[in-house]
Structure formats: structure tokens, C-alpha cells
Amino acid sequence: MEAWHLYIILAAAVGAGLLGLGYVALCAFRLFKTVRRGGEHAMATAGPVVERVGAVTERVQVLQSDALQLAEHAARMQVSLKRVNILVEALREGLAPWRRLRAYVGK
């Protein structure tokens, strides 16, 4: 009778092991399917993404050239502003005697 108990315990352990192994295999199979679907989805979206990257690269190049042009225009504008400031100072200095004369005369 002891042998029957040993065989029953051994059969239960083997059955539990097989059930556990089956569960692990099922989880692995589901994971494989999910990864495969994810890969297919990634490959399907890769084409439009590459096209968008190309369009963005072209747009970046255009924006860089525009930025360089704006920097050049800003540099010219600074030079022009310096010239205008010099002219304004010269006009103030030139009008100073007339203002003193007008203040002296009383008007």
C-alpha cells in the first residue's frame, strides 16, 4: 500500500509540473504573438515615419537658411541703428546753440 501512495504522489507532482509547464508555454506563446504583432505594426508605421523624417529634415534646412538670413538682416539693422543714433546726437548738438539762443531771447 505504500507503493500506491508513492505512485499517487508522484503522479500528482508530475501532473502539477505538466500543468505549470503548459501554463508557462501558453504565456510564452501569447508573448511571442504580441511581440510579432508589435513588430508588424512597427514595420507598417516605419514607412510613413521615414517620409515624415525626410520632410522634417528639409523643413529644418529651410529654417536654418531663414535663420541665417534673419541674423544677417539683424546685423545690418544694428549698424543702421548705430548710424541713426549718431545722426540724432549730431542734430541735438547742432540744435543746442539755437535752443540756448531761444532760451536767452525768451521764446
Sequence and secondary structure as in RCSB ss.txt:
>XXXX:A:sequence
MEAWHLYIILAAAVGAGLLGLGYVALCAFRLFKTVRRGGEHAMATAGPVVERVGAVTERVQVLQSDALQLAEHAA
RMQVSLKRVNILVEALREGLAPWRRLRAYVGK
>XXXX:A:secstr
 HHHHHHHHHHHHHHHHHHHHHHHHHHHHHHHHHHHHHHHHHHHHHHHHHHHHHHHHHHHHHHHHHHHHHHHHHH
HHHHHHHHHHHHHHHHHHHHHHHHHHHHHHT 
